[in-house]
Amino acid sequence: MKTEIYEVEPGEYNLQNYDERYSNFDWKEVEQAFSWHDTGQVNMAYECIDRHVENGRGDKVALYYKDASRNESYTFEEMMKKSNKAANVLKQTTNVAKGDRLFIFMPRSPELYFVLLGALKIGAIVGPLFEAFMEKAVKDRLENSEASIIVTTNSLVGRIPVDELPNLKHIVIVDDHVAENHIDFNKAFEGASDEFDIEWLDKEDGLILHYTSGSTGQPKGVLHVQYAMVQHYISGHYVLDLKEDDIYWCTADPGWVTGTSYGVFAPWLNGATNVIAGGRFSPEGWYSTIEEFKVTVWYSAPTAFRMLMGAGDELIKNYNLSSLRHVLSVGEPLNPEVIKWGYKVFGKRIHDTWWMTETGAHMIVNYPSMMIKSGSMGKPLPGVVAAIVDNEGNELPPNRMGNLALKEGWPSMMRDIWNNHPKYESYFLPGGWYISGDSAYMDEDGYFWFQGRVDDVIMTAGERVGPFEVESKLVEHPAVAEAGVIGKPDPIRGEIIKAFIALREGYEPTDELKEEIRVFVKNGLAAHAAPREIEFKDKLPKTRSGKIMRRVLKAWELDLPTGDLSSMED
Ligand code: PRX
């Protein structure tokens, strides 16, 4: 398909001349936006909330929260006080201290954000967990991080295998009717003081721990530090184009990195009004959220846009979406058809952004002041050096496909893989290149084009799933002898998870068994990690050392050549 080129829509954008800004950019200059530049006292929660109160913007709405049963708003001053109260509750009931890992495992609610900011005010490292995680997923993450505190709800607490987690000391419940052996957050919150002495930190102190998947091994704990705020702030300014009177809505859950970097930090560092909508996806619910809060800047994902597209354009006519001025996407390739559709129904081009859990913030993006080549991820953020390199770290010329790589040294880069430093080091090639695991090429104008993952990581509905985690769960089922898991292309979800399974002796390959195995993964790991398709095989393709060859499974599935089979057993 011929690339469509869309010229810049006229507007007063925060970043006007990309090329000029890129060439004279200096991170040190951006640091001056923060109070710690002068005081040396760093705390993300302070910069997100309290600073705006001190600067006379306390009455401005910081948060609009909405779900099926609640519709509330909080000013920056209220957010400051509520997060102070949460900090006092956590400190008094659990004695949590700087550097402790505190996990938050609950559906979205205003309290989730009070707890998150409160924990940051104490200097704890926050581990947010997506509410769909089941026992194994929860256990792996708490165990690896040696978390001592988890904040959760009555409906989720049963998924925490307390007896198997010796480091876990405190369970805080944000709910009514809290059992005696747990800490009752709401009760303590009522009486807590709304003043709190913030723990001042160093720029390199821990901030947040997001677990994410690779193609091998257990999920990895990606550690980010306070200094990441420099990049959260400037990308919020340049890419989200946030201004004083914007009403901003990011649809991601804080269990994923988009829901923290761009659901909490970037909007509040920029002093914007942040909309948070709880509950599940529904086209009607989403359009009415835009209409009700007059959302101006909207950040979502290709799968969601494709689902909205599937719901039909007639529906849109029932809503007034004219407040929208800037729409962005992340997480998977953004199809040119979706950009076209977005223009037809919202009157706006959807702007693609590329980054990863590990990079902590935007890396390669489409700025509102830059023409869009539809299908391209755009150009690097000022301060970010991106290139296409070969497997030895040599830069490749334009239009050659290779590893999408980033030069070490951007502020929001992860600082470690928790409890696995060798894994962290394995991301780098000589020359200081961080290797993303994506393949791409760069055209002669410096636009980057995504081609695929180099490894077996699956992106399903924008969520990153490691085949190993799913395979490990599958083989726990008594009928499963061996399992190999791949991503299969899907028009809505990008990819779906497909599992190939060899059964143990004595089991019949029936449809009932397929369903039973699917439910087993769904209830044991997470709904989004359960295979949508299962195929039974007598035998799976393996290397002589016994590793299942997912690439061969994928080739079979897609009717592609299987490539070099010399390492395959018989
Ligand atoms: O393969 C790329 C894909 O998502 C991966 C990162 O996943 P995760 O760490 O879960 O972070 C997702 C949101 C920050 C990348 O290696 N990806 C992300 N954005 C895009 C993308 N693929 C194509 N186009 C994008 N814009």
Boltz pocket constraint, residues with backbone or C-beta under 6 A from the ligand:
constraints:
  - pocket:
      binder: B
      contacts: [[A, 212], [A, 257], [A, 258], [A, 329], [A, 330], [A, 331], [A, 332], [A, 333], [A, 334], [A, 352], [A, 353], [A, 354], [A, 355], [A, 356], [A, 357], [A, 358], [A, 377], [A, 436], [A, 437], [A, 438], [A, 450], [A, 452], [A, 453], [A, 459], [A, 462], [A, 463], [A, 464]]
      max_distance: 6.0
